[in-house]
Amino acid sequence: MHVRPLALAASAAAALLLAGCATDAASEDAALTVTDPWVKTAVPEDMMSAAFGTLTNTTDEDITVVAATSDAFPTLELHEVVDGSMQAIDGGFAIPAGESLTLEPGGLHLMIMELPEAIEAGDEVDFTLELSSGETVDFTATAKDFDGGNEEYHGSDMDMGSSE
Ligand SMILES: [Cu+2]
């Protein structure tokens, strides 16, 4: 009874899948891809900044980002925002198989601590993500101005885990 419509739907889906495969072919060796990475411009007086982007798990196994590094900055932390203030996230960024995780102002972010020099609009900054598997993923973020979300970075209630 439904053979004809189903067949049509199936062939349309197959065409979409084929198109998707062709597009992804170039990056099929990367377990984790980083889309639209950017870093917030800042001056040294700001003391800190943050990097954002969308992390996509291209594998059929869960991926956890456990750390991030950059030659440009001495200290990077994986942060989350809870009740308006940020903190280091327990256990890193978990990205389920085949899913994406978006780092964005007001949410998850790569926190840049001890900012050594200004980050200016248009700067290209290299980052490396370390996965729980031991693999690393490099990406380059472009700096851009972003005014929103500054409040949370200037808060005095940041818990760094040190004693009172
Ligand atoms: Cu933070």
Backbone and ligand atoms as CSV (ligand in chain L), in Angstrom:
chain,resi,resn,atom,element,x,y,z
A,1,MET,N,N,0.847,-1.207,0.000
A,1,MET,CA,C,0.000,0.000,0.000
A,1,MET,C,C,0.873,1.245,0.000
A,2,HIS,N,N,1.907,1.197,0.812
A,2,HIS,CA,C,2.768,2.381,0.927
A,2,HIS,C,C,4.059,2.235,0.145
A,3,VAL,N,N,4.084,1.231,-0.728
A,3,VAL,CA,C,5.354,0.928,-1.401
A,3,VAL,C,C,5.890,2.111,-2.184
A,4,ARG,N,N,5.011,2.744,-2.937
A,4,ARG,CA,C,5.504,3.795,-3.828
A,4,ARG,C,C,6.085,5.000,-3.042
A,5,PRO,N,N,5.306,5.547,-2.099
A,5,PRO,CA,C,5.877,6.691,-1.353
A,5,PRO,C,C,7.144,6.323,-0.592
A,6,LEU,N,N,7.180,5.138,-0.018
A,6,LEU,CA,C,8.367,4.728,0.741
A,6,LEU,C,C,9.587,4.651,-0.163
A,7,ALA,N,N,9.383,4.074,-1.361
A,7,ALA,CA,C,10.504,3.937,-2.288
A,7,ALA,C,C,11.043,5.319,-2.660
A,8,LEU,N,N,10.136,6.238,-2.883
A,8,LEU,CA,C,10.571,7.589,-3.229
A,8,LEU,C,C,11.373,8.210,-2.085
A,9,ALA,N,N,10.846,8.060,-0.877
A,9,ALA,CA,C,11.531,8.630,0.279
A,9,ALA,C,C,12.909,8.007,0.446
A,10,ALA,N,N,12.975,6.693,0.239
A,10,ALA,CA,C,14.243,5.991,0.416
A,10,ALA,C,C,15.283,6.474,-0.590
A,11,SER,N,N,14.871,6.667,-1.845
A,11,SER,CA,C,15.860,7.089,-2.832
A,11,SER,C,C,16.313,8.521,-2.563
A,12,ALA,N,N,15.402,9.345,-2.076
A,12,ALA,CA,C,15.792,10.714,-1.737
A,12,ALA,C,C,16.798,10.700,-0.597
A,13,ALA,N,N,16.538,9.850,0.403
A,13,ALA,CA,C,17.449,9.746,1.536
A,13,ALA,C,C,18.810,9.243,1.081
A,14,ALA,N,N,18.803,8.265,0.169
A,14,ALA,CA,C,20.058,7.713,-0.329
A,14,ALA,C,C,20.870,8.796,-1.041
A,15,ALA,N,N,20.184,9.634,-1.802
A,15,ALA,CA,C,20.882,10.707,-2.512
A,15,ALA,C,C,21.523,11.668,-1.517
A,16,LEU,N,N,20.804,11.979,-0.448
A,16,LEU,CA,C,21.350,12.878,0.572
A,16,LEU,C,C,22.567,12.259,1.241
A,17,LEU,N,N,22.465,10.970,1.538
A,17,LEU,CA,C,23.583,10.282,2.189
A,17,LEU,C,C,24.821,10.306,1.298
A,18,LEU,N,N,24.611,10.054,0.007
A,18,LEU,CA,C,25.743,10.048,-0.920
A,18,LEU,C,C,26.392,11.423,-0.958
A,19,ALA,N,N,25.566,12.466,-1.013
A,19,ALA,CA,C,26.099,13.816,-1.047
A,19,ALA,C,C,26.898,14.084,0.222
A,20,GLY,N,N,26.372,13.631,1.374
A,20,GLY,CA,C,27.059,13.841,2.642
A,20,GLY,C,C,28.398,13.142,2.661
A,21,CYS,N,N,28.447,11.923,2.159
A,21,CYS,CA,C,29.697,11.169,2.154
A,21,CYS,C,C,30.748,11.876,1.306
A,22,ALA,N,N,30.336,12.369,0.154
A,22,ALA,CA,C,31.285,13.026,-0.741
A,22,ALA,C,C,31.882,14.254,-0.052
A,23,THR,N,N,31.044,14.991,0.663
A,23,THR,CA,C,31.500,16.206,1.314
A,23,THR,C,C,32.493,15.899,2.432
A,24,ASP,N,N,32.242,14.806,3.130
A,24,ASP,CA,C,33.061,14.498,4.297
A,24,ASP,C,C,34.361,13.773,3.951
A,25,ALA,N,N,34.519,13.378,2.714
A,25,ALA,CA,C,35.633,12.504,2.350
A,25,ALA,C,C,36.984,13.106,2.735
A,26,ALA,N,N,37.117,14.413,2.584
A,26,ALA,CA,C,38.412,15.047,2.802
A,26,ALA,C,C,38.865,14.943,4.258
A,27,SER,N,N,37.908,14.869,5.183
A,27,SER,CA,C,38.284,14.902,6.590
A,27,SER,C,C,37.983,13.585,7.287
A,28,GLU,N,N,37.887,12.503,6.524
A,28,GLU,CA,C,37.444,11.257,7.123
A,28,GLU,C,C,38.471,10.671,8.110
A,29,ASP,N,N,39.716,11.175,8.058
A,29,ASP,CA,C,40.706,10.632,8.994
A,29,ASP,C,C,40.666,11.332,10.347
A,30,ALA,N,N,39.928,12.435,10.447
A,30,ALA,CA,C,39.838,13.143,11.722
A,30,ALA,C,C,38.676,12.604,12.533
A,31,ALA,N,N,38.979,12.123,13.744
A,31,ALA,CA,C,37.922,11.607,14.606
A,31,ALA,C,C,37.013,12.726,15.063
A,32,LEU,N,N,37.611,13.905,15.204
A,32,LEU,CA,C,36.864,15.058,15.699
A,32,LEU,C,C,37.147,16.229,14.770
A,33,THR,N,N,36.099,16.851,14.262
A,33,THR,CA,C,36.309,18.035,13.437
A,33,THR,C,C,35.840,19.269,14.204
A,34,VAL,N,N,36.482,20.388,13.927
A,34,VAL,CA,C,36.145,21.641,14.589
A,34,VAL,C,C,35.646,22.610,13.527
A,35,THR,N,N,34.401,23.045,13.666
A,35,THR,CA,C,33.773,23.907,12.674
A,35,THR,C,C,33.637,25.324,13.213
A,36,ASP,N,N,33.934,26.304,12.369
A,36,ASP,CA,C,33.792,27.728,12.717
A,36,ASP,C,C,34.478,28.111,14.029
A,37,PRO,N,N,35.728,27.715,14.212
A,37,PRO,CA,C,36.394,28.088,15.463
A,37,PRO,C,C,36.716,29.586,15.500
A,38,TRP,N,N,36.535,30.190,16.656
A,38,TRP,CA,C,36.897,31.605,16.809
A,38,TRP,C,C,37.330,31.864,18.237
A,39,VAL,N,N,38.088,32.933,18.372
A,39,VAL,CA,C,38.581,33.305,19.690
A,39,VAL,C,C,38.231,34.762,19.913
A,40,LYS,N,N,37.881,35.086,21.142
A,40,LYS,CA,C,37.424,36.442,21.463
A,40,LYS,C,C,38.611,37.389,21.583
A,41,THR,N,N,38.540,38.523,20.900
A,41,THR,CA,C,39.613,39.521,21.022
A,41,THR,C,C,39.701,40.009,22.468
A,42,ALA,N,N,40.918,40.363,22.872
A,42,ALA,CA,C,41.127,40.800,24.253
A,42,ALA,C,C,42.445,41.550,24.338
A,43,VAL,N,N,42.569,42.362,25.359
A,43,VAL,CA,C,43.842,43.038,25.648
A,43,VAL,C,C,44.382,42.410,26.926
A,44,PRO,N,N,45.715,42.532,27.158
A,44,PRO,CA,C,46.300,41.870,28.337
A,44,PRO,C,C,45.605,42.253,29.643
A,45,GLU,N,N,45.081,43.489,29.719
A,45,GLU,CA,C,44.404,43.922,30.942
A,45,GLU,C,C,43.174,43.063,31.240
A,46,ASP,N,N,42.609,42.460,30.200
A,46,ASP,CA,C,41.448,41.578,30.408
A,46,ASP,C,C,41.849,40.317,31.175
A,47,MET,N,N,43.139,39.987,31.116
A,47,MET,CA,C,43.681,38.813,31.787
A,47,MET,C,C,43.281,37.489,31.137
A,48,MET,N,N,42.108,37.446,30.518
A,48,MET,CA,C,41.673,36.173,29.962
A,48,MET,C,C,40.793,36.368,28.737
A,49,SER,N,N,40.606,35.286,28.017
A,49,SER,CA,C,39.703,35.285,26.871
A,49,SER,C,C,39.203,33.855,26.711
A,50,ALA,N,N,38.555,33.576,25.605
A,50,ALA,CA,C,38.031,32.233,25.413
A,50,ALA,C,C,37.900,31.922,23.927
A,51,ALA,N,N,37.956,30.636,23.618
A,51,ALA,CA,C,37.807,30.176,22.245
A,51,ALA,C,C,36.562,29.297,22.144
A,52,PHE,N,N,35.939,29.349,20.962
A,52,PHE,CA,C,34.666,28.664,20.746
A,52,PHE,C,C,34.662,27.962,19.394
A,53,GLY,N,N,33.638,27.145,19.160
A,53,GLY,CA,C,33.495,26.456,17.886
A,53,GLY,C,C,32.625,25.237,18.098
A,54,THR,N,N,32.347,24.527,17.015
A,54,THR,CA,C,31.519,23.324,17.113
A,54,THR,C,C,32.385,22.088,16.916
A,55,LEU,N,N,32.361,21.190,17.896
A,55,LEU,CA,C,33.125,19.950,17.839
A,55,LEU,C,C,32.200,18.834,17.366
A,56,THR,N,N,32.589,18.165,16.284
A,56,THR,CA,C,31.752,17.088,15.753
A,56,THR,C,C,32.506,15.769,15.795
A,57,ASN,N,N,31.886,14.806,16.434
A,57,ASN,CA,C,32.437,13.460,16.541
A,57,ASN,C,C,32.056,12.685,15.288
A,58,THR,N,N,33.045,12.357,14.447
A,58,THR,CA,C,32.771,11.682,13.178
A,58,THR,C,C,32.856,10.168,13.306
A,59,THR,N,N,33.077,9.674,14.514
A,59,THR,CA,C,33.231,8.241,14.705
A,59,THR,C,C,31.972,7.633,15.316
A,60,ASP,N,N,31.979,6.311,15.488
A,60,ASP,CA,C,30.837,5.657,16.118
A,60,ASP,C,C,31.142,5.307,17.574
A,61,GLU,N,N,32.130,6.005,18.119
A,61,GLU,CA,C,32.419,5.843,19.544
A,61,GLU,C,C,32.450,7.201,20.219
A,62,ASP,N,N,32.085,7.242,21.480
A,62,ASP,CA,C,32.088,8.509,22.215
A,62,ASP,C,C,33.510,9.060,22.305
A,63,ILE,N,N,33.617,10.377,22.270
A,63,ILE,CA,C,34.911,11.048,22.364
A,63,ILE,C,C,34.871,12.015,23.548
A,64,THR,N,N,35.958,12.075,24.285
A,64,THR,CA,C,36.064,13.055,25.361
A,64,THR,C,C,37.303,13.911,25.136
A,65,VAL,N,N,37.105,15.207,25.097
A,65,VAL,CA,C,38.229,16.150,25.043
A,65,VAL,C,C,38.660,16.396,26.472
A,66,VAL,N,N,39.905,16.033,26.801
A,66,VAL,CA,C,40.350,16.126,28.190
A,66,VAL,C,C,41.220,17.347,28.470
A,67,ALA,N,N,41.767,17.950,27.405
A,67,ALA,CA,C,42.632,19.117,27.619
A,67,ALA,C,C,42.797,19.867,26.313
A,68,ALA,N,N,43.252,21.103,26.429
A,68,ALA,CA,C,43.551,21.908,25.250
A,68,ALA,C,C,44.853,22.652,25.495
A,69,THR,N,N,45.634,22.830,24.434
A,69,THR,CA,C,46.890,23.560,24.546
A,69,THR,C,C,47.010,24.516,23.366
A,70,SER,N,N,47.866,25.520,23.516
A,70,SER,CA,C,48.170,26.445,22.427
A,70,SER,C,C,49.537,27.037,22.698
A,71,ASP,N,N,50.358,27.115,21.651
A,71,ASP,CA,C,51.667,27.737,21.817
A,71,ASP,C,C,51.521,29.204,22.197
A,72,ALA,N,N,50.369,29.788,21.875
A,72,ALA,CA,C,50.175,31.220,22.105
A,72,ALA,C,C,49.852,31.554,23.557
A,73,PHE,N,N,49.400,30.548,24.323
A,73,PHE,CA,C,48.950,30.823,25.688
A,73,PHE,C,C,49.518,29.785,26.660
A,74,PRO,N,N,49.937,30.235,27.852
A,74,PRO,CA,C,50.516,29.290,28.805
A,74,PRO,C,C,49.476,28.357,29.431
A,75,THR,N,N,48.251,28.847,29.597
A,75,THR,CA,C,47.270,28.054,30.337
A,75,THR,C,C,45.907,28.077,29.656
A,76,LEU,N,N,45.410,26.889,29.343
A,76,LEU,CA,C,44.057,26.749,28.813
A,76,LEU,C,C,43.283,25.802,29.711
A,77,GLU,N,N,42.018,26.119,29.923
A,77,GLU,CA,C,41.164,25.232,30.721
A,77,GLU,C,C,39.868,24.980,29.975
A,78,LEU,N,N,39.278,23.817,30.231
A,78,LEU,CA,C,37.965,23.498,29.669
A,78,LEU,C,C,36.923,23.969,30.672
A,79,HIS,N,N,36.088,24.918,30.258
A,79,HIS,CA,C,35.138,25.516,31.194
A,79,HIS,C,C,33.690,25.282,30.785
A,80,GLU,N,N,32.832,25.305,31.791
A,80,GLU,CA,C,31.389,25.333,31.580
A,80,GLU,C,C,30.833,26.491,32.391
A,81,VAL,N,N,29.621,26.917,32.047
A,81,VAL,CA,C,28.956,27.974,32.812
A,81,VAL,C,C,27.771,27.364,33.534
A,82,VAL,N,N,27.778,27.509,34.850
A,82,VAL,CA,C,26.690,26.995,35.667
A,82,VAL,C,C,26.142,28.143,36.501
A,83,ASP,N,N,24.843,28.397,36.384
A,83,ASP,CA,C,24.193,29.477,37.135
A,83,ASP,C,C,24.922,30.802,36.951
A,84,GLY,N,N,25.391,31.068,35.733
A,84,GLY,CA,C,25.966,32.367,35.417
A,84,GLY,C,C,27.430,32.541,35.762
A,85,SER,N,N,28.032,31.562,36.401
A,85,SER,CA,C,29.466,31.689,36.642
A,85,SER,C,C,30.169,30.455,36.093
A,86,MET,N,N,31.404,30.674,35.667
A,86,MET,CA,C,32.085,29.577,34.977
A,86,MET,C,C,33.003,28.805,35.900
A,87,GLN,N,N,33.247,27.595,35.499
A,87,GLN,CA,C,34.113,26.731,36.299
A,87,GLN,C,C,34.708,25.669,35.377
A,88,ALA,N,N,35.798,25.054,35.826
A,88,ALA,CA,C,36.386,23.964,35.063
A,88,ALA,C,C,35.382,22.816,35.030
A,89,ILE,N,N,35.224,22.199,33.847
A,89,ILE,CA,C,34.221,21.151,33.717
A,89,ILE,C,C,34.810,19.818,34.167
A,90,ASP,N,N,34.039,19.092,34.936
A,90,ASP,CA,C,34.468,17.776,35.418
A,90,ASP,C,C,34.514,16.778,34.268
A,91,GLY,N,N,35.650,16.127,34.073
A,91,GLY,CA,C,35.713,15.052,33.086
A,91,GLY,C,C,35.844,15.491,31.651
A,92,GLY,N,N,35.996,16.787,31.377
A,92,GLY,CA,C,36.207,17.258,30.021
A,92,GLY,C,C,34.921,17.391,29.227
A,93,PHE,N,N,35.084,17.665,27.917
A,93,PHE,CA,C,33.944,17.808,27.007
A,93,PHE,C,C,33.638,16.435,26.412
A,94,ALA,N,N,32.446,15.911,26.694
A,94,ALA,CA,C,32.049,14.605,26.154
A,94,ALA,C,C,31.202,14.815,24.909
A,95,ILE,N,N,31.601,14.171,23.812
A,95,ILE,CA,C,30.849,14.270,22.561
A,95,ILE,C,C,30.420,12.864,22.157
A,96,PRO,N,N,29.116,12.550,22.279
A,96,PRO,CA,C,28.633,11.205,21.945
A,96,PRO,C,C,28.898,10.864,20.477
A,97,ALA,N,N,28.969,9.582,20.174
A,97,ALA,CA,C,29.224,9.106,18.816
A,97,ALA,C,C,28.304,9.793,17.814
A,98,GLY,N,N,28.911,10.361,16.773
A,98,GLY,CA,C,28.139,10.956,15.695
A,98,GLY,C,C,27.475,12.274,16.018
A,99,GLU,N,N,27.714,12.813,17.180
A,99,GLU,CA,C,27.032,14.052,17.558
A,99,GLU,C,C,27.995,15.243,17.628
A,100,SER,N,N,27.432,16.418,17.786
A,100,SER,CA,C,28.213,17.641,17.858
A,100,SER,C,C,28.011,18.321,19.197
A,101,LEU,N,N,29.034,19.068,19.583
A,101,LEU,CA,C,28.976,19.842,20.822
A,101,LEU,C,C,29.426,21.256,20.470
A,102,THR,N,N,28.614,22.235,20.813
A,102,THR,CA,C,28.947,23.608,20.459
A,102,THR,C,C,29.492,24.358,21.664
A,103,LEU,N,N,30.675,24.934,21.479
A,103,LEU,CA,C,31.259,25.815,22.493
A,103,LEU,C,C,30.846,27.231,22.123
A,104,GLU,N,N,30.196,27.945,23.043
A,104,GLU,CA,C,29.697,29.274,22.716
A,104,GLU,C,C,29.670,30.140,23.965
A,105,PRO,N,N,29.680,31.475,23.765
A,105,PRO,CA,C,29.628,32.378,24.912
A,105,PRO,C,C,28.417,32.061,25.787
A,106,GLY,N,N,28.637,32.028,27.090
A,106,GLY,CA,C,27.564,31.698,28.009
A,106,GLY,C,C,27.443,30.209,28.269
A,107,GLY,N,N,28.251,29.412,27.556
A,107,GLY,CA,C,28.202,27.965,27.730
A,107,GLY,C,C,29.609,27.395,27.802
A,108,LEU,N,N,29.781,26.243,27.185
A,108,LEU,CA,C,31.099,25.603,27.191
A,108,LEU,C,C,32.103,26.471,26.425
A,109,HIS,N,N,33.340,26.502,26.903
A,109,HIS,CA,C,34.373,27.273,26.202
A,109,HIS,C,C,35.763,26.794,26.587
A,110,LEU,N,N,36.715,27.127,25.709
A,110,LEU,CA,C,38.122,26.917,26.029
A,110,LEU,C,C,38.607,28.204,26.670
A,111,MET,N,N,38.918,28.129,27.954
A,111,MET,CA,C,39.291,29.334,28.699
A,111,MET,C,C,40.772,29.613,28.544
A,112,ILE,N,N,41.064,30.835,28.126
A,112,ILE,CA,C,42.460,31.267,28.007
A,112,ILE,C,C,42.795,32.059,29.264
A,113,MET,N,N,43.721,31.553,30.063
A,113,MET,CA,C,44.111,32.209,31.305
A,113,MET,C,C,45.456,32.910,31.092
A,114,GLU,N,N,45.763,33.868,31.948
A,114,GLU,CA,C,47.070,34.522,31.924
A,114,GLU,C,C,47.431,35.002,30.524
A,115,LEU,N,N,46.524,35.753,29.939
A,115,LEU,CA,C,46.703,36.260,28.582
A,115,LEU,C,C,48.018,37.036,28.467
A,116,PRO,N,N,48.982,36.573,27.655
A,116,PRO,CA,C,50.293,37.228,27.609
A,116,PRO,C,C,50.315,38.479,26.740
A,117,GLU,N,N,49.492,38.527,25.699
A,117,GLU,CA,C,49.481,39.699,24.819
A,117,GLU,C,C,48.114,39.809,24.165
A,118,ALA,N,N,47.875,40.949,23.531
A,118,ALA,CA,C,46.557,41.213,22.957
A,118,ALA,C,C,46.207,40.185,21.878
A,119,ILE,N,N,44.926,39.874,21.801
A,119,ILE,CA,C,44.388,39.109,20.681
A,119,ILE,C,C,43.593,40.106,19.852
A,120,GLU,N,N,44.043,40.321,18.614
A,120,GLU,CA,C,43.406,41.339,17.787
A,120,GLU,C,C,42.543,40.694,16.716
A,121,ALA,N,N,41.491,41.410,16.327
A,121,ALA,CA,C,40.569,40.901,15.313
A,121,ALA,C,C,41.348,40.460,14.078
A,122,GLY,N,N,41.064,39.276,13.595
A,122,GLY,CA,C,41.730,38.760,12.415
A,122,GLY,C,C,42.931,37.884,12.724
A,123,ASP,N,N,43.409,37.917,13.978
A,123,ASP,CA,C,44.513,37.042,14.366
A,123,ASP,C,C,44.112,35.581,14.167
A,124,GLU,N,N,45.082,34.762,13.762
A,124,GLU,CA,C,44.828,33.339,13.632
A,124,GLU,C,C,45.597,32.635,14.741
A,125,VAL,N,N,44.890,31.876,15.548
A,125,VAL,CA,C,45.499,31.246,16.714
A,125,VAL,C,C,45.349,29.728,16.613
A,126,ASP,N,N,46.481,29.025,16.748
A,126,ASP,CA,C,46.469,27.566,16.667
A,126,ASP,C,C,46.195,26.958,18.032
A,127,PHE,N,N,45.315,25.972,18.053
A,127,PHE,CA,C,45.000,25.237,19.268
A,127,PHE,C,C,45.162,23.744,19.006
A,128,THR,N,N,45.387,22.993,20.076
A,128,THR,CA,C,45.396,21.532,19.988
A,128,THR,C,C,44.485,20.975,21.074
A,129,LEU,N,N,43.572,20.111,20.677
A,129,LEU,CA,C,42.713,19.420,21.641
A,129,LEU,C,C,43.292,18.040,21.899
A,130,GLU,N,N,43.318,17.651,23.167
A,130,GLU,CA,C,43.771,16.314,23.527
A,130,GLU,C,C,42.563,15.466,23.899
A,131,LEU,N,N,42.469,14.294,23.266
A,131,LEU,CA,C,41.342,13.394,23.513
A,131,LEU,C,C,41.740,12.336,24.533
A,132,SER,N,N,40.734,11.735,25.171
A,132,SER,CA,C,41.022,10.713,26.181
A,132,SER,C,C,41.727,9.512,25.561
A,133,SER,N,N,41.578,9.336,24.251
A,133,SER,CA,C,42.235,8.229,23.550
A,133,SER,C,C,43.721,8.479,23.366
A,134,GLY,N,N,44.169,9.711,23.645
A,134,GLY,CA,C,45.562,10.062,23.418
A,134,GLY,C,C,45.779,10.767,22.097
A,135,GLU,N,N,44.764,10.747,21.226
A,135,GLU,CA,C,44.866,11.452,19.961
A,135,GLU,C,C,44.819,12.955,20.201
A,136,THR,N,N,45.351,13.714,19.249
A,136,THR,CA,C,45.232,15.167,19.325
A,136,THR,C,C,44.582,15.688,18.049
A,137,VAL,N,N,43.903,16.804,18.173
A,137,VAL,CA,C,43.227,17.435,17.036
A,137,VAL,C,C,43.630,18.899,17.000
A,138,ASP,N,N,44.252,19.316,15.893
A,138,ASP,CA,C,44.670,20.706,15.746
A,138,ASP,C,C,43.590,21.510,15.033
A,139,PHE,N,N,43.445,22.758,15.422
A,139,PHE,CA,C,42.578,23.654,14.654
A,139,PHE,C,C,43.074,25.081,14.813
A,140,THR,N,N,42.675,25.929,13.884
A,140,THR,CA,C,43.068,27.325,13.909
A,140,THR,C,C,41.823,28.193,14.048
A,141,ALA,N,N,41.819,29.031,15.080
A,141,ALA,CA,C,40.677,29.898,15.343
A,141,ALA,C,C,40.995,31.311,14.898
A,142,THR,N,N,40.025,31.980,14.332
A,142,THR,CA,C,40.173,33.378,13.920
A,142,THR,C,C,39.605,34.279,15.002
A,143,ALA,N,N,40.348,35.336,15.330
A,143,ALA,CA,C,39.905,36.235,16.391
A,143,ALA,C,C,38.860,37.206,15.879
A,144,LYS,N,N,37.828,37.394,16.694
A,144,LYS,CA,C,36.832,38.412,16.352
A,144,LYS,C,C,36.312,39.070,17.621
A,145,ASP,N,N,35.820,40.309,17.440
A,145,ASP,CA,C,35.273,41.053,18.575
A,145,ASP,C,C,33.961,40.415,19.004
A,146,PHE,N,N,33.754,40.387,20.298
A,146,PHE,CA,C,32.484,39.898,20.816
A,146,PHE,C,C,32.220,40.614,22.131
A,147,ASP,N,N,31.153,41.388,22.166
A,147,ASP,CA,C,30.884,42.189,23.359
A,147,ASP,C,C,30.046,41.452,24.380
A,148,GLY,N,N,29.113,40.647,23.913
A,148,GLY,CA,C,28.233,39.942,24.838
A,148,GLY,C,C,28.994,38.925,25.663
A,149,GLY,N,N,28.459,38.600,26.795
A,149,GLY,CA,C,29.055,37.540,27.611
A,149,GLY,C,C,30.268,37.976,28.392
A,150,ASN,N,N,30.626,39.266,28.332
A,150,ASN,CA,C,31.808,39.712,29.066
A,150,ASN,C,C,31.621,39.619,30.574
A,151,GLU,N,N,30.387,39.829,31.013
A,151,GLU,CA,C,30.141,39.877,32.452
A,151,GLU,C,C,30.702,38.643,33.159
A,152,GLU,N,N,30.414,37.505,32.587
A,152,GLU,CA,C,30.794,36.293,33.294
A,152,GLU,C,C,32.309,36.137,33.411
A,153,TYR,N,N,33.054,36.779,32.469
A,153,TYR,CA,C,34.506,36.656,32.522
A,153,TYR,C,C,35.129,37.639,33.498
A,154,HIS,N,N,34.321,38.618,33.934
A,154,HIS,CA,C,34.848,39.620,34.848
A,154,HIS,C,C,34.367,39.386,36.267
A,155,GLY,N,N,33.631,38.307,36.465
A,155,GLY,CA,C,33.097,38.018,37.785
A,155,GLY,C,C,34.205,37.714,38.775
A,156,SER,N,N,33.932,37.965,40.046
A,156,SER,CA,C,34.943,37.723,41.074
A,156,SER,C,C,34.680,36.406,41.787
A,157,ASP,N,N,33.648,35.691,41.335
A,157,ASP,CA,C,33.254,34.481,42.057
A,157,ASP,C,C,33.778,33.221,41.374
A,158,MET,N,N,34.831,33.391,40.569
A,158,MET,CA,C,35.347,32.227,39.856
A,158,MET,C,C,36.063,31.303,40.835
A,159,ASP,N,N,35.650,30.078,40.861
A,159,ASP,CA,C,36.253,29.109,41.771
A,159,ASP,C,C,37.402,28.408,41.083
A,160,MET,N,N,38.605,28.748,41.457
A,160,MET,CA,C,39.778,28.133,40.825
A,160,MET,C,C,40.236,26.895,41.584
A,161,GLY,N,N,39.486,26.532,42.604
A,161,GLY,CA,C,39.849,25.342,43.344
A,161,GLY,C,C,40.902,25.574,44.408
A,162,SER,N,N,41.299,26.837,44.568
A,162,SER,CA,C,42.301,27.132,45.593
A,162,SER,C,C,41.614,27.366,46.931
A,163,SER,N,N,42.394,27.399,47.984
A,163,SER,CA,C,41.818,27.592,49.307
A,163,SER,C,C,41.338,29.026,49.458
A,164,GLU,N,N,40.432,29.246,50.360
A,164,GLU,CA,C,39.821,30.561,50.541
A,164,GLU,C,C,40.855,31.622,50.956
L,1,CU,CU,CU,35.920,30.278,31.578
